[in-house]
Amino acid sequence: MKLNRTLSWFLLAFGVWSWFIWITFVKNLVADGSGLAFDDAGDPTAYFWVHLLLAVTSFLLGTGIGVIGFRSVRALRRESATGA
């Protein structure tokens, strides 16, 4: 399947955006002082583990989507360089 230039760049941007957003979220989750992520003893709560799992899943999906976009952009550039 061949992707057009706009979709390729969108997928690449989505992958980068996903990493940016979820890294920020994980930093905030680890620094949480409200008592949601860590109990009084400093141990992680279920809230912490669920949201960490969401972040890891989003990292993986964002990486996969970004790689698809990157490969497509690279293929389109190669194609336009060869004049095909």
Stockholm file with secondary structure:
# STOCKHOLM 1.0

chainA/1-84         MKLNRTLSWFLLAFGVWSWFIWITFVKNLVADGSGLAFDDAGDPTAYFWVHLLLAVTSFLLGTGIGVIGFRSVRALRRESATGA
#=GR chainA/1-84 SS CCCCHHHHHHHHHHHHHHHHHHHHHHHHHHTCCSSSSBCTTSCBCHHHHHHHHHHHHHHHHHHHHHHHHHHHHHHHHHHHHHTC
#=GC SS_cons        CCCCHHHHHHHHHHHHHHHHHHHHHHHHHHTCCSSSSBCTTSCBCHHHHHHHHHHHHHHHHHHHHHHHHHHHHHHHHHHHHHTC
//
